[in-house]
Amino acid sequence: MTNPKLEVLTPQNSQLIIIDHQPQMAFGVQSIDRQALKNNVVGLAKAAKVFNIPTVITTVETESFSGHTYPEILDVFPGHQILERTSMNSWDDQKVRDALKANGRKKVIVAGLWTEVCNTTFALCAMLEGDYEIYMVADASGGTSKDAHDFAMQRMVQAGAVPVTWQQVLLEWQRDWAHRDTYEAVMKIVTEHSGAYGMGVDYAYTMVHKAAARNKGDNPVLAPVAAPVR
């Protein structure tokens, strides 16, 4: 019998669920820098949009506690339905189950807060009751402490979840730089969200290949003028 987890992620075999990326939930995150966390999940969301990945966005107690999903995520998916819940476990909400089923893909990529609660309970139930494969995006998720995040990741991996990172998912979807239909969009995500890798791309484009810089305005460069030395 073939192990389905040996299959790489493709735009045709996977879907994404974004769980509780809301301000109050982020306030409690201590396992990763919170700005890096937002950068990573927004990069992942943009990647999903580029590759037309079916995406579920679900929130918990928006008005009473958690606040709204980051605007940067919502701007990637204008008009997208937000599936509100009361349960910490997204699997407990029928709307979420129905949305996952309607997408018709067994590989479910998960980015959520908090790792040790909302991610873990959903992952375990989705694997047990829904027969889904879970790909947990470690750096687009966060826990209330490093231990909380790390041990939750270990628990999910022991149960069969596959740990991944957001950039790994992006590049697995792209797979081949010869796929020119998504190449430019992927490079845009890389330059905006991939840190040193993105800086390197900017350098290569402008200094090696002599492409125009990405900034939209015109910034004249004044030549050096030596000042008198006493």
C-alpha positions as CSV (number, residue, x, y, z in Angstrom):
1,M,0.0,0.0,0.0
2,T,1.4,3.4,-1.0
3,N,1.9,5.9,1.9
4,P,0.0,9.1,0.8
5,K,2.4,11.2,3.0
6,L,5.2,10.4,0.5
7,E,3.3,12.5,-2.0
8,V,4.6,16.0,-2.3
9,L,2.1,18.8,-1.8
10,T,0.7,20.1,-5.1
11,P,-1.9,22.8,-6.0
12,Q,-4.2,19.9,-6.9
13,N,-4.0,17.7,-3.8
14,S,-4.1,20.1,-0.8
15,Q,-6.3,22.6,1.0
16,L,-5.5,25.2,3.7
17,I,-7.2,26.0,6.9
18,I,-6.3,29.2,8.8
19,I,-7.5,28.9,12.4
20,D,-7.9,31.8,14.8
21,H,-5.3,34.2,13.5
22,Q,-6.9,37.0,15.6
23,P,-5.2,39.7,17.7
24,Q,-6.2,38.5,21.2
25,M,-5.0,35.0,20.3
26,A,-1.7,36.5,19.0
27,F,-1.2,38.5,22.2
28,G,-0.7,35.2,24.1
29,V,1.9,33.8,21.7
30,Q,5.4,33.4,23.2
31,S,6.9,30.7,21.1
32,I,7.7,32.9,18.1
33,D,8.1,36.6,17.5
34,R,4.6,37.8,16.8
35,Q,5.6,40.0,13.9
36,A,7.4,37.1,12.3
37,L,4.3,34.9,12.9
38,K,2.1,37.4,11.1
39,N,4.6,37.7,8.2
40,N,4.7,34.0,7.8
41,V,0.9,33.4,7.8
42,V,0.3,36.2,5.4
43,G,3.0,34.8,3.1
44,L,1.3,31.4,3.3
45,A,-2.1,33.0,2.5
46,K,-0.7,34.8,-0.5
47,A,0.8,31.5,-1.7
48,A,-2.5,29.8,-1.4
49,K,-4.1,32.6,-3.5
50,V,-1.5,32.3,-6.2
51,F,-2.0,28.5,-6.5
52,N,-5.8,28.6,-6.1
53,I,-5.7,26.5,-3.0
54,P,-9.1,26.1,-1.4
55,T,-8.9,27.9,1.9
56,V,-11.0,27.8,5.0
57,I,-10.8,30.7,7.4
58,T,-12.3,30.1,10.8
59,T,-12.5,32.3,14.0
60,V,-13.5,31.9,17.6
61,E,-15.5,34.3,19.7
62,T,-14.6,37.3,17.5
63,E,-16.8,39.9,19.1
64,S,-16.5,38.8,22.7
65,F,-12.8,38.0,23.0
66,S,-10.5,37.3,20.1
67,G,-11.0,40.2,17.6
68,H,-11.1,40.0,13.8
69,T,-8.8,38.0,11.6
70,Y,-5.7,40.1,10.6
71,P,-6.7,42.5,7.9
72,E,-3.6,41.4,5.9
73,I,-5.1,38.0,5.6
74,L,-8.6,39.2,4.7
75,D,-7.1,41.5,2.0
76,V,-5.7,38.4,0.3
77,F,-9.2,36.8,0.2
78,P,-11.7,39.7,-0.3
79,G,-15.3,38.5,0.1
80,H,-14.2,35.2,1.6
81,Q,-16.6,33.6,4.2
82,I,-15.3,33.6,7.8
83,L,-16.5,30.5,9.7
84,E,-17.2,31.7,13.3
85,R,-17.2,29.2,16.2
86,T,-17.6,28.8,19.9
87,S,-15.5,25.7,20.3
88,M,-11.8,25.8,20.7
89,N,-11.7,22.8,18.4
90,S,-12.6,23.7,14.8
91,W,-13.7,20.1,14.1
92,D,-16.6,20.6,16.5
93,D,-18.2,23.1,14.1
94,Q,-20.3,21.5,11.3
95,K,-19.6,24.5,9.0
96,V,-15.9,23.7,9.1
97,R,-16.4,20.0,8.5
98,D,-18.6,20.8,5.5
99,A,-16.2,23.2,4.0
100,L,-13.3,20.8,4.3
101,K,-15.4,18.0,2.7
102,A,-16.6,20.3,-0.1
103,N,-13.0,21.1,-1.0
104,G,-12.5,17.4,-1.7
105,R,-8.8,17.2,-0.7
106,K,-7.4,15.0,2.0
107,K,-4.2,16.9,2.6
108,V,-5.1,19.7,5.0
109,I,-2.4,22.4,5.6
110,V,-3.0,24.0,9.0
111,A,-1.9,27.4,10.4
112,G,-3.4,28.4,13.6
113,L,-3.3,29.8,17.2
114,W,-2.7,28.3,19.6
115,T,-0.6,25.3,18.6
116,E,-1.3,23.4,21.9
117,V,-5.1,23.9,21.8
118,C,-6.9,24.9,18.6
119,N,-4.3,23.3,16.3
120,T,-3.8,20.1,18.3
121,T,-7.5,19.3,18.9
122,F,-8.4,20.0,15.3
123,A,-5.6,17.9,14.0
124,L,-6.2,14.9,16.1
125,C,-10.0,14.9,15.4
126,A,-9.6,15.5,11.7
127,M,-7.2,12.6,11.4
128,L,-9.3,10.3,13.6
129,E,-12.8,11.1,12.4
130,G,-12.3,12.6,9.0
131,D,-9.4,10.5,7.7
132,Y,-7.5,13.7,6.7
133,E,-3.7,14.1,6.4
134,I,-2.6,17.0,8.5
135,Y,0.4,19.2,7.5
136,M,1.0,21.5,10.4
137,V,2.8,24.8,9.5
138,A,5.0,25.2,12.5
139,D,6.2,28.8,11.8
140,A,2.7,30.0,10.9
141,S,1.4,28.8,14.2
142,G,2.2,29.8,17.8
143,G,1.8,28.6,21.3
144,T,1.7,30.3,24.7
145,S,5.3,29.2,25.4
146,K,8.0,27.5,23.5
147,D,7.4,24.3,25.4
148,A,3.7,24.5,24.7
149,H,4.3,24.8,21.0
150,D,7.1,22.2,20.8
151,F,5.4,19.5,22.8
152,A,2.1,20.1,20.9
153,M,4.0,19.7,17.6
154,Q,5.6,16.5,19.0
155,R,2.2,15.1,20.0
156,M,0.7,15.8,16.6
157,V,3.7,14.3,14.8
158,Q,3.5,11.2,17.0
159,A,-0.2,10.9,16.0
160,G,0.7,11.2,12.3
161,A,0.7,14.9,11.4
162,V,3.5,16.1,9.1
163,P,5.4,19.2,10.3
164,V,6.2,21.8,7.6
165,T,7.1,25.5,7.3
166,W,5.3,28.1,5.3
167,Q,8.1,28.6,2.8
168,Q,8.5,24.9,2.3
169,V,4.8,24.8,1.4
170,L,5.2,27.7,-1.1
171,L,8.1,26.1,-2.8
172,E,6.6,22.6,-2.8
173,W,3.6,24.1,-4.6
174,Q,5.8,25.8,-7.2
175,R,8.1,22.7,-7.5
176,D,9.7,23.8,-10.8
177,W,11.0,27.2,-11.8
178,A,9.9,26.4,-15.3
179,H,6.3,26.9,-14.2
180,R,6.3,30.4,-15.5
181,D,2.6,31.0,-14.9
182,T,3.3,31.3,-11.1
183,Y,7.0,32.2,-11.2
184,E,6.6,36.0,-10.9
185,A,3.9,35.8,-8.2
186,V,6.0,33.4,-6.1
187,M,9.1,35.7,-6.5
188,K,6.9,38.6,-5.3
189,I,6.0,36.6,-2.2
190,V,9.6,35.7,-1.6
191,T,10.8,39.2,-1.8
192,E,8.1,40.5,0.5
193,H,8.1,37.7,3.1
194,S,11.2,35.5,2.9
195,G,13.7,37.6,4.8
196,A,17.3,37.1,3.7
197,Y,16.2,34.8,0.8
198,G,14.1,37.7,-0.5
199,M,16.9,40.2,0.0
200,G,19.1,37.9,-2.0
201,V,16.6,37.8,-4.8
202,D,16.4,41.6,-4.9
203,Y,20.2,41.7,-5.0
204,A,20.5,39.2,-7.8
205,Y,17.8,40.9,-9.9
206,T,19.2,44.4,-9.6
207,M,23.0,43.9,-9.3
208,V,23.5,40.8,-11.4
209,H,20.7,40.9,-13.9
210,K,20.4,44.7,-13.9
211,A,16.7,44.7,-13.4
212,A,14.9,47.8,-12.0
213,A,14.5,48.0,-8.3
214,R,11.1,47.1,-6.8
215,N,10.4,50.5,-5.2
216,K,7.6,52.3,-7.0
217,G,9.0,55.9,-6.7
218,D,12.1,57.5,-8.3
219,N,14.9,58.0,-5.8
220,P,17.8,59.9,-7.5
221,V,21.3,58.9,-6.4
222,L,23.7,61.8,-5.8
223,A,27.3,61.1,-6.5
224,P,29.9,61.2,-3.7
225,V,31.3,64.7,-3.0
226,A,34.5,64.7,-0.9
227,A,34.4,67.2,1.9
228,P,37.6,69.1,2.9
229,V,39.8,67.2,5.3
230,R,41.6,69.3,8.0
